[in-house]
Amino acid sequence: MAIDRAAVVGAELPQAAGAWDVDDVILYHLGLGAGVPPEDPGELSYVYEDGLKVLPSFAVIPALAPMWQVFRLPGMDFDLGRILHGEQVVELLGPLPTRASVTTTATVTGVFDKGSGALIVVELLTREAGSGAPLFTNRNSIFVRGEGGFGGGGGPRPGPAAPDRAPDRVVRCPTLPQQALLYRLSGDKHALHADPAYARRAGFDRPILHGLCSYGIACKAAVDALLDGDVSAVAGYRARFAGPVYPGETLEVSLWDEPDRIVAGARCVERDSVVLSHCSLDRRGR
């Protein structure tokens, strides 16, 4: 087995410094497709520095660089072309600022047998650099194809499934053919999202959209449709990545307005395939 569980479980990386400013926030939002139509006040609040707000899903961006360092730990010996993003969970202590200097600590909390592969769970805590006050936590579940069969528990439980009723809102979100090329400028430059030859070797017809881009698109759809654009109302956000999206396809995001959370799911319209499941946004203060 190329993953040495004894070596990696509990391993903690040194603090990694990071920072962002308004341009990073705007670029991230543009990478999700924000700003259409450009004269709309709600869209401008995502892409114009005057009155800029930050989607809760932006919390994944400062954790990207520390997350990639996890794969360099002793005991992580596998081809990165075999990894898939399984699930993403973000917990926020408050609204995200438009600029900050931070530190992030990454800890491998588990490696689980999923049969056809292994699931690596990593927790990343991000704090303000000056005060040390915690801002948010990411929990990333990474699936490594071909590394299963070693036994043990199956890993964390997924988030809530969609209710057995019609959704309260359905939002269609078209993506651009160059969407992945734009989104990768926010930090995830994995070749799977740009290089056609690499994508074919990984088993895809062509480069796929980042799972975290679909994650952000669904977050924005929920915040705009059911929270009136109030990003501060979200205390946590999670989703399971159920299938790929190819740039240029349309996401259909279904939303259920529950008392303590918004439950969501997303499918690709063109291929009628689920791409996000067990997806929910926890409401703050309710």
C-alpha positions as CSV (number, residue, x, y, z in Angstrom):
1,M,0.0,0.0,0.0
2,A,1.4,3.4,-1.0
3,I,-0.2,5.2,1.9
4,D,1.4,4.5,5.2
5,R,-1.4,5.1,7.6
6,A,0.8,4.8,10.7
7,A,3.0,7.5,9.4
8,V,0.4,10.0,8.1
9,V,-2.6,9.8,10.5
10,G,-2.1,12.5,13.1
11,A,0.7,14.2,11.1
12,E,0.5,17.9,11.4
13,L,2.3,20.3,9.0
14,P,4.0,23.5,10.2
15,Q,1.9,26.7,10.1
16,A,1.7,28.1,6.6
17,A,1.4,31.9,6.1
18,G,-1.1,33.3,3.7
19,A,-3.0,36.5,2.8
20,W,-5.7,37.8,0.5
21,D,-7.0,41.2,-0.6
22,V,-10.0,42.5,-2.5
23,D,-8.5,41.6,-5.9
24,D,-8.2,37.9,-4.8
25,V,-11.8,37.9,-3.6
26,I,-13.0,39.5,-6.9
27,L,-11.0,37.1,-9.0
28,Y,-12.5,34.1,-7.0
29,H,-16.0,35.4,-7.6
30,L,-15.4,35.9,-11.3
31,G,-14.1,32.4,-11.5
32,L,-17.5,31.2,-10.2
33,G,-19.4,33.2,-12.9
34,A,-20.3,36.2,-10.7
35,G,-20.9,39.6,-12.4
36,V,-23.7,38.6,-14.8
37,P,-25.5,40.9,-15.6
38,P,-22.7,43.4,-14.8
39,E,-25.1,46.3,-13.9
40,D,-27.0,44.2,-11.3
41,P,-26.4,45.6,-7.8
42,G,-26.3,42.1,-6.3
43,E,-23.8,40.9,-8.8
44,L,-21.6,44.0,-8.4
45,S,-21.4,43.3,-4.7
46,Y,-19.3,40.3,-5.6
47,V,-17.0,41.9,-8.2
48,Y,-16.6,45.6,-7.3
49,E,-14.5,46.8,-4.3
50,D,-17.2,49.4,-3.3
51,G,-19.4,47.4,-1.0
52,L,-17.6,44.1,-1.7
53,K,-18.7,41.0,0.2
54,V,-17.1,37.5,0.4
55,L,-18.9,34.3,-0.3
56,P,-18.4,31.7,2.5
57,S,-17.0,29.2,0.0
58,F,-14.0,31.6,-0.4
59,A,-12.6,29.9,2.8
60,V,-11.3,27.1,0.7
61,I,-8.8,29.3,-1.1
62,P,-6.4,30.1,1.7
63,A,-6.3,26.4,2.5
64,L,-5.2,25.3,-1.0
65,A,-1.5,25.7,-0.7
66,P,-1.3,23.9,2.8
67,M,-3.5,21.1,1.5
68,W,-1.1,20.4,-1.4
69,Q,1.8,20.2,1.1
70,V,0.0,17.3,2.8
71,F,0.7,15.1,-0.2
72,R,4.4,15.6,0.3
73,L,4.3,14.0,3.8
74,P,6.4,10.8,4.3
75,G,4.0,7.9,3.7
76,M,2.0,9.7,0.9
77,D,3.5,7.8,-2.0
78,F,1.0,7.8,-4.9
79,D,0.4,9.4,-8.3
80,L,-1.5,12.7,-7.8
81,G,-3.3,11.9,-11.1
82,R,-5.2,9.2,-9.1
83,I,-6.8,11.6,-6.6
84,L,-10.4,12.9,-6.6
85,H,-12.0,15.4,-4.3
86,G,-14.5,13.5,-2.3
87,E,-16.1,16.0,0.1
88,Q,-15.5,19.5,1.3
89,V,-16.7,21.0,4.7
90,V,-16.2,24.6,5.8
91,E,-17.1,25.9,9.2
92,L,-17.0,29.7,9.7
93,L,-16.8,31.7,13.0
94,G,-18.1,34.8,11.2
95,P,-18.3,36.6,7.9
96,L,-15.0,36.5,5.9
97,P,-13.1,39.8,5.6
98,T,-12.2,41.3,2.2
99,R,-8.5,41.3,3.2
100,A,-6.5,39.4,5.8
101,S,-3.1,37.9,6.8
102,V,-3.5,34.4,8.1
103,T,-1.8,31.2,9.2
104,T,-3.1,27.7,8.4
105,T,-2.3,24.5,10.1
106,A,-3.1,21.2,8.4
107,T,-3.6,17.9,10.2
108,V,-4.3,14.4,8.7
109,T,-7.2,13.1,10.8
110,G,-7.9,9.8,9.1
111,V,-7.2,7.4,6.3
112,F,-10.2,5.1,5.5
113,D,-10.8,2.1,3.3
114,K,-13.4,2.7,0.6
115,G,-12.9,-0.5,-1.3
116,S,-11.7,0.8,-4.7
117,G,-9.6,3.4,-3.0
118,A,-8.5,5.2,0.1
119,L,-10.1,8.3,1.7
120,I,-7.7,10.8,3.3
121,V,-9.4,13.3,5.6
122,V,-7.4,16.5,6.4
123,E,-8.5,19.3,8.7
124,L,-7.1,22.8,8.1
125,L,-7.5,25.5,10.7
126,T,-7.0,29.1,9.6
127,R,-6.3,31.9,12.1
128,E,-5.7,35.6,11.9
129,A,-1.9,36.1,11.7
130,G,-1.7,38.9,14.3
131,S,-4.2,37.9,17.0
132,G,-4.2,34.1,16.4
133,A,-8.0,34.2,16.5
134,P,-9.6,31.3,14.5
135,L,-11.5,32.3,11.4
136,F,-12.6,29.1,9.8
137,T,-11.9,25.4,9.4
138,N,-11.8,23.3,6.3
139,R,-12.2,19.5,6.3
140,N,-11.1,18.0,3.0
141,S,-11.9,14.4,2.0
142,I,-9.6,13.2,-0.8
143,F,-10.2,9.9,-2.6
144,V,-7.1,8.1,-3.9
145,R,-8.1,5.5,-6.6
146,G,-6.6,2.1,-6.3
147,E,-5.4,2.4,-2.7
148,G,-8.2,0.6,-0.9
149,G,-8.6,-3.0,0.4
150,F,-6.7,-2.5,3.7
151,G,-9.7,-2.8,6.0
152,G,-11.0,-0.6,8.7
153,G,-13.8,2.0,9.0
154,G,-15.5,3.6,6.0
155,G,-14.9,7.2,7.1
156,P,-17.0,10.2,8.0
157,R,-20.8,10.3,7.5
158,P,-22.0,12.5,4.7
159,G,-24.1,15.6,5.1
160,P,-28.0,15.6,4.9
161,A,-29.6,14.1,1.8
162,A,-32.2,16.1,-0.1
163,P,-35.7,16.1,1.4
164,D,-38.3,13.9,-0.2
165,R,-40.3,16.8,-1.7
166,A,-40.0,19.2,-4.6
167,P,-37.2,21.9,-4.1
168,D,-38.2,25.3,-3.0
169,R,-36.0,26.9,-5.7
170,V,-34.1,25.7,-8.7
171,V,-31.3,27.9,-10.1
172,R,-29.6,27.3,-13.5
173,C,-26.0,28.3,-13.6
174,P,-24.2,28.2,-17.0
175,T,-20.5,27.8,-17.0
176,L,-18.1,29.2,-19.6
177,P,-15.9,27.0,-21.9
178,Q,-12.9,28.7,-20.3
179,Q,-14.2,28.6,-16.7
180,A,-11.6,26.2,-15.4
181,L,-8.8,28.3,-16.9
182,L,-10.2,31.3,-15.1
183,Y,-10.9,29.6,-11.8
184,R,-7.4,28.0,-11.6
185,L,-5.9,31.5,-11.2
186,S,-7.3,31.4,-7.6
187,G,-4.7,28.8,-6.7
188,D,-5.5,25.3,-7.9
189,K,-3.4,24.8,-11.0
190,H,-3.7,21.0,-11.2
191,A,-3.1,20.0,-14.8
192,L,-6.4,18.0,-14.7
193,H,-8.2,21.3,-15.2
194,A,-6.1,22.6,-18.2
195,D,-4.1,20.0,-20.0
196,P,-6.1,17.8,-22.4
197,A,-3.5,15.0,-22.5
198,Y,-3.3,14.9,-18.7
199,A,-7.1,14.8,-18.4
200,R,-7.2,11.8,-20.9
201,R,-4.6,9.9,-18.9
202,A,-6.7,10.5,-15.8
203,G,-9.8,9.0,-17.5
204,F,-11.6,12.1,-18.7
205,D,-12.5,13.1,-22.2
206,R,-11.1,16.6,-21.6
207,P,-10.1,18.9,-18.7
208,I,-12.8,19.1,-16.1
209,L,-14.0,22.0,-14.0
210,H,-12.6,22.2,-10.4
211,G,-14.9,20.5,-8.0
212,L,-14.4,23.5,-5.7
213,C,-15.6,25.8,-8.5
214,S,-18.9,23.8,-8.7
215,Y,-19.0,24.0,-4.9
216,G,-18.7,27.8,-5.0
217,I,-21.3,28.1,-7.8
218,A,-23.8,26.2,-5.7
219,C,-23.0,28.3,-2.6
220,K,-23.6,31.5,-4.5
221,A,-26.9,30.1,-5.9
222,A,-28.1,29.3,-2.4
223,V,-27.0,32.6,-0.8
224,D,-28.6,34.7,-3.6
225,A,-31.8,32.7,-4.0
226,L,-32.8,31.9,-0.3
227,L,-30.6,34.3,1.8
228,D,-31.1,37.5,-0.2
229,G,-27.4,37.7,-0.7
230,D,-26.6,37.7,3.0
231,V,-23.2,36.0,3.2
232,S,-23.0,36.5,6.9
233,A,-26.0,34.2,7.4
234,V,-23.9,31.1,6.7
235,A,-22.1,29.3,9.5
236,G,-21.0,26.3,7.6
237,Y,-21.2,24.7,4.1
238,R,-20.5,21.2,2.9
239,A,-21.0,19.1,-0.2
240,R,-20.0,15.7,-1.6
241,F,-18.5,15.7,-5.1
242,A,-20.6,13.1,-7.0
243,G,-19.5,13.6,-10.6
244,P,-17.4,15.8,-12.9
245,V,-18.5,19.0,-14.7
246,Y,-17.0,19.9,-18.1
247,P,-16.5,23.7,-18.7
248,G,-19.3,25.0,-20.7
249,E,-22.0,22.8,-19.2
250,T,-24.9,24.1,-17.1
251,L,-25.4,23.4,-13.4
252,E,-28.9,23.1,-12.1
253,V,-28.9,23.8,-8.4
254,S,-31.9,22.6,-6.4
255,L,-32.5,24.2,-3.0
256,W,-34.7,23.2,0.0
257,D,-35.3,25.9,2.6
258,E,-35.2,24.0,6.0
259,P,-35.5,25.7,9.5
260,D,-31.8,25.4,10.4
261,R,-30.2,24.9,7.0
262,I,-30.5,25.1,3.3
263,V,-30.1,21.7,1.7
264,A,-28.9,21.7,-1.9
265,G,-27.9,19.4,-4.8
266,A,-26.6,20.1,-8.3
267,R,-26.7,18.2,-11.6
268,C,-25.3,18.7,-15.0
269,V,-28.2,19.6,-17.3
270,E,-26.6,18.4,-20.6
271,R,-25.7,14.9,-19.2
272,D,-28.5,14.7,-16.6
273,S,-25.9,13.6,-14.0
274,V,-25.6,14.5,-10.4
275,V,-22.4,16.5,-9.6
276,L,-23.0,17.6,-6.0
277,S,-24.9,15.7,-3.3
278,H,-25.3,15.8,0.5
279,C,-24.9,19.5,0.2
280,S,-26.1,22.0,2.9
281,L,-25.5,25.5,4.2
282,D,-26.0,25.9,8.0
283,R,-27.7,29.0,9.1
284,R,-26.1,31.3,11.6
285,G,-27.9,32.1,14.9
286,R,-30.9,29.9,14.3
